[in-house]
Amino acid sequence: MTPAPPSQPEPTPVKPEPPDELRDWLRPLADALIPAEDGMPAAGHLGAADAQLDLVLVARPDLLRPLQRGHALTGGMSPAEALTALPELDPAAHSALLEVVAGGYYAHPEVRELIGYTGQQAVPVRVADFPEYLAEGLLERVVARGRVYRPAD
Amino acid sequence: MGSVDGMEHTEVLIVGAGASGGVAAGRLAEAGFRVVCLEQGHWPDRGSYPAPRPTYELEARQRWSGSPNVRGLAEDYPVEDSGSDVAALMFAGVGGSMILYAADWPRLLPSDFRTRTLDGVGDDWPLSYAELAPFYERTDRAFGVAGLGGNPALPEGADPPLPPLPIGAGGLRVARAHDRLGWHWWPAPNAVLSAPYRGRHACVQYGTCMQGCPEGAKASTDVTHWPEAIAAGATLRTGARVSRILTNSAGLATGAEYVDRDGSWRVIGADVVLLAANAIGTARLLLNSASPRFPDGLGNSSGLVGKRLMVHPFANVLGYFSDRVDSYIGHVGAKIVSYEFYETDTSRGFSRGAKWSLAPTGGPLTSALPTRAGSSTWGPGHHAHVRAHLGRTVSWAIFGEDLPDEDNRVELAPGLTDSSGIPAPRIRYRVGENSRALLDFNIAKATESLVEAGAYRTEYESLMRYSGWHLLGTARMGTDPATSVTDPHGRLHDVPNVCVVDGSVFPTSGAVNPTSTIVALALRATEHLIANRRNQRTAA
């Protein structure tokens, strides 16, 4: 069965355009949050303030506003100072910063490959004829232990 | 449809095209009734679901959130929940909250219908498990439930129509642990197809069930019921938001006022009105339908409309394993379940119990920014933290029975409206003493389970705020009009041509995901309506 087509198409999202100053502020913060380590690249290096930011803001345009607040509040600080101050100054802006940086980072195909993430792929389910738990007799023993409900009329 | 004095008129008007509305519409249309359903949301577009997109987890936190307050879409109504321990979750659209549910499909247990008699708490239902069982069987087939019969947590006769979905490496680990502990476990029933069924495709394991199933393998009435209901003659009008039920001088419903997608206010007449808007939406509508004859809201002579809200307080325990269990692959609902601590044991210091569902723990963004138990690490150590979480964790989701409490309630929020100007609801909900003791006990036991399964570390969340999916109890059914809102078939005691067919009618909550019971009750109520059509009082 096929459902009817959507009766009210969603509006095409308007791509937010963060200013260069915000990108310049974000880049070192992203590197501080997700640094190059353990064979993984830093977030800024992978475009956290550039292409990945654009990708994130298309999916989540609501994040730009708190991000701009974070920039305004901590723009003159070092990355370490900014990351210490922002949770106190504006928790919502700090949360948005984490979502932007991590959201962009883990959406990057290189990162997904490096961490071995194989989710969100269409792999038809295969129902085993005789799953391991049956072969091992696990359910037989559950049944043998008896019912675990109380009868009631 | 027809018209009376130029006004559109139908035999049955249904408010809400979700789980119960879809079931009721399908059965009524099949029986030849003229049916109109008004749905404030729209047809979901499976092609727009975020599952395949790399930004899926980001979108899940806003546009595809379960919270109407977070989504903030025009078709949503706000729920003032700042004074509540648990936030209300739902979805407005054809299929209703099934679009975003996990599709766990357990039944209530026999004792859930008799908590007063057996345990001296809550209230007995005006029906028994045995009376509902035939309807469970029919709705299991209609929705295409995958699972395994023979579960000793249920009476015989609860065999799902399709074989169980894979339990995964994590499920097998925990199953073996329960074998060693001598504790109950069973492959979980899910309303997700394990094989092609009635023209629908089987699951392809995106692992994104709670943001819409692009394959249509997860059951929701937009794919399981509405196409056939419409083919049988039912009319489904989307973008149509009901503001109030209208009544005449005899105290009978005459229809409803609603606002359409263009913002035009309209009235539709109906012989019978079915409310299928969930336990917040239905209570809101009844309260918004106050009139000089019904000054406290429609059907509210008992004073119980909106009261006794139950949401299943929800805790979860996370276990970290050295080996990969890849729990982000496959269905999101339960892999396995345990009813070991479901029934009352007075030695534990509380009444009733909890059902456990072994759940996956999400993809990489959720590993970095957990939405359940867990923590975040930024800067040095970030990558090790994510690697420890991603694909190497499983979570026991613990649903505790929520005893009814009249202080937990849905009210109208002063000054708050939806985008059409219709008064919006406020919820007040506090986790009771019994629930807190129940959750604490089960957290300790679930931790024991995961440690036995080999977890080298566990974390827990004692109460998850964004967990209010299971909205129940705000128009409870019963035989006494002084202590219940509806009769045992959902008909308002005060207005006999208005029938509540959603989870509002639950006298108690049980401790299981309620959708399978909601749809079984909806089918039962609809069949009763059909069988008694000749005796049905109407305003006409």
Interface residues (C-beta under 8 A of the other chain):
Chain A: M1 T2 P3 A4 P5 P6 S7 Q8 P9 E10 A32 L33 I34 P35 E37 D38 M40 L55 V56 V58 A59 R60 D62 L83 L98 E99 A102 G103 Y106 A107 H108 P109 V111 R112 I115 G116 Y117 T118 G119 Q120 Q121 A122 V123 P124 V125 R126 V127 A128 P131 E132 Y133 E136 L138 L139 R141 V142 V143 R145 G146 R147 V148 Y149 R150 P151 A152 D153
Chain B: H42 W43 P44 D45 R46 S48 P50 A51 P52 R53 P54 T55 Y56 E57 L58 E59 R61 Q62 R63 V94 L109 P110 S111 F113 R114 T117 L118 S128 Y129 A130 L148 G150 P152 A153 L154 P155 P163 P164 L165 P166 I167 L172 A175 R176 H178 D179 G182 H184 W185 W186 P187 S194 A195 R198 G199 R200 A202 C203 V204 Q205 Y206 G207 T208 E215 G216 D222 V223 T224 W226 P227 E228 I230 T238 G239 R261 D326 Y328 I329 G330 Y339 E340 Y342 E343 G363 P364 L365 A368 L369 S376 W378 G379 P380 G381 H382 H383 A384 V386 R387 L390 G391
